[in-house]
Amino acid sequence: MTETVTKAQTGTLYGIGVGPGDPSLLTLKAAGLLGRIAIIAYPAPEQGDSLARSIAAPHLGAVAEEIPLRMRFDPAQRADAAYDAGAAAIALHLQAGRDVAVLCEGDPFFYGSFIYLFARLAPRFAVEVVPGVSSLTAAAAVAGHPLTTRDDALVVIPAPRPEADIERLLAGAEAAAIIKLGRHLPKVRRVLERLGLAGQAICIERAGQPGQRVCRMDAVDDQGTPYFAIILVHKRGQAWS
């Protein structure tokens, strides 16, 4: 008769938010777990180093095995094969009773890569999510631009969405964060200009990472904006006004 393995008998999967780039922004809980968990997994480009791992590096203990999830970082393409392979490798450790820490840039449940591993593994294994500083809050902090206040609603708009969607969402918002800019900046700029909001929008590039930059829209290069860039805008100009 096959013995049934329960969640209580397996290792725990930890989804750990490592923040936007500055290793000192990790939470105490995240740093403590990374100091003791010997199996780590993380998203990585097809070639080269992982940003998530580089952020977590100062806090890692004695790592016995690393599971890089190699994929193309292209929002237009799904990375199911990488997540399937990563989930299978992680599951072997969890079944053997070993904890696994998955490193996730920003916060695991805010557009995080960990979500796709969670979907594959949570039905079978114990999971704990450790929140991290999100790119939104990091961008607001470095720009000195409060996201919102009072009873204002905040909308988060991914820039890869169609231009008409961005305009509709932004037109009805009191405060907005437009994320994942990159090559989508020209259409976002057009929308901001049509709505009369370009003058009060701030662009933050690589918040918390080397090369961090904060500038007004008229100083942003349509061709050189990184994927890790965010536009913050409030219809009153300042959230406290």
Number of C-alpha atoms within 10 A of each C-alpha: 3 4 5 7 11 11 17 10 15 19 21 21 25 25 29 31 29 32 29 28 25 17 19 15 19 23 17 10 13 23 20 14 19 26 15 15 18 18 20 22 24 23 26 20 14 13 9 8 13 18 20 24 23 13 23 24 12 13 17 18 15 11 13 9 11 16 19 20 21 21 18 16 14 9 10 8 9 12 17 12 12 18 22 15 14 20 20 15 13 25 21 12 17 23 18 11 15 18 22 26 25 28 31 31 28 27 24 27 20 18 13 17 21 25 16 16 21 22 11 16 18 15 10 14 21 18 18 14 18 19 21 24 21 22 24 22 17 21 29 20 14 14 17 10 17 17 22 18 14 7 7 13 13 17 16 16 20 17 23 20 11 12 14 11 14 20 19 11 13 25 17 11 18 18 24 23 24 22 23 19 24 19 16 21 27 15 19 23 19 14 20 21 12 12 13 11 19 18 13 16 20 24 24 28 24 21 27 21 15 10 8 15 16 20 14 14 20 13 10 17 11 18 11 10 21 18 19 17 23 29 27 22 29 24 18 12 14 15 17 10 7
